């Protein structure tokens, strides 16, 4: 994590926005770790907490929405063509669609907190035909919760944890 700290300190919330945006639409980037590091940098006064939180929140929403569009306009074809190679048969795909129809909002909100699911969240929601209004609402709620937990949480609770040591 020490390699990314100078970039965040130098480029601030812009670097954070780009990293979180890329992670949210599928790039394998350690967004959560970087967000925690940025939160601790904000506590030291290197970053502005409100600006950092807003950049992360917007990047998470826009990144997941980009993933949704990718999934919506091309993901279904990819799943049908290459899905059987990873045991994703058309029957299983139908089951996933039914699951997203019933629990899609909860899946989108919860997936934000799990590493690989966070990257695939929007793409899968789009490919599995989740209604876009439901997706947008769940995406905003999930992004807000994730940003507050990993962006504001370390900022406010790190002093408490240091006092325990």
N, C-alpha and C positions, 0 to 999 in steps of 0.2 A: 504494500500500500504506500510505501514511502516514495515510490516512483511517480505516483499520481499527485501527491500533495503539492509539489511545486507548481504544477499546471493549474490546479484549483486555486492556489494562492495567487498566482499571476493573472490568470484569465477569469477567475471568480465564477460567477453564476452563469456566464455564457458557456464556459467549459462544462459545467454541471448540466446545463440545459441540453447540450449536444449529447453528452454521455447517456443521460437518462432517456432522452428521445430515442436514441439508437437502441438502447436496451429494450425499451418498451415495444418496439415493433419487430423485435426478433434477433437483434445482434447479441452475440454472447459476450456481454460486457458486465463487469461486477458492479452494477448500479447501486445496490443496497450498501455494499462496503464503502463505496465512494460517497454515498449520501451520509453515512455515519461519520466519515472523515471530515466532510464539509461541515457537518453540524458541530463537530469539535473545533474546527477552524473558526466557525462563527462565534463559539464561546470565547475563543482567544482574541476575538476582535478582528480577525483577518477578513472575514466575510460578514455581510449584513444578513442577519437571520431572516427578516421578512422578505428581502429580495431573493435570497437563496431558496426559501420555501416556495415562493411564488414561481420561480424558474423551474423548480423540480415538479411542482404540481402541474403546471402547463405542459412541460415536456412529457410527463407521464400520460396525460390525457391525449395530447397530439400524437405521441408515439403509438399508443394502443389504437387510436383511431386510424392511423396509417396502416397498422397491422390488420385492422378490421377491413379496410378497403382492399388490401392485398388479398386477404382471404375471400372476401366477397366476390371480387372480380376474377380471381384466378386460382384460388386455393381449392375449390371443389374439384376442378379438373385434375389438379395435382394429386389430391387425395384419392380420387377414383383410379388414376393411372398407376401411382406408386404405392398406394395404401396396402395392397395385398403383400408387398415385400416386407412390411412390418406388421403383418397379421391384422391389418385394418380392412376387413372385407366389406362389401356393400351392406351386408346385414348389420355388421357392427357400426358402420357409419350411420345407418338408420337409427340404431339404439342411441348413439351419441346425439343425433339430432333431436330425438325425443327427450333426452336428458337436458339438452340446452333449452328446449321449448319449455320444460317444466321448471328447471332450476337455473337457467342461464344467468340471471342477475346475481344470484348467490355465488355461482361459479366464477363469474368475472370479478366480483369483489374479493372473494377469498383467494383466487389464483394470484392476485397481486403480491401476496405474502410468501409465495413459494418460487424459488429461483427459476427453474425451467418453465414452469407454468406461466410465470410473469412474462417471459419472452414470447410464448406461443398463444397467450390469452386472446389477443385481438384477432390474430390470424385464424384461430380455430372458431371463434365466435362468428366471424364473417363467412368462413367456409361452411359452417354448420347452419347457416341461414338464420341466425339470431336476429330478431327485429332490431333495426338500428336505433330506434328511440329507447328501447330497453337497454341496449348496449351502452348508449351514451350516458344514460342515468347511472347505470351500474359502474361504468368507467369513471365517472366523476366522483362517485362515493368512494370507490376503491382507491383512486389516486389520492383523494383527500386523506383518507385514513392512513394509507401507506406513508404519505409525506409527513403527516404529523407524528406517526410512531417512530419512523427512522430518521426524520429530519429534525423535529423538535424534541423528541424523546431524549436522545443523547445530550442535547444542549442543556436541557433542564435537569436531567438526572445524573449527569456525570459527576457533579460535585457531591451528590449523595453517595454515590458508589466509591468515590475517593475517600470519603470520611470513614467508610467501612474497612478500608485497608490499613 
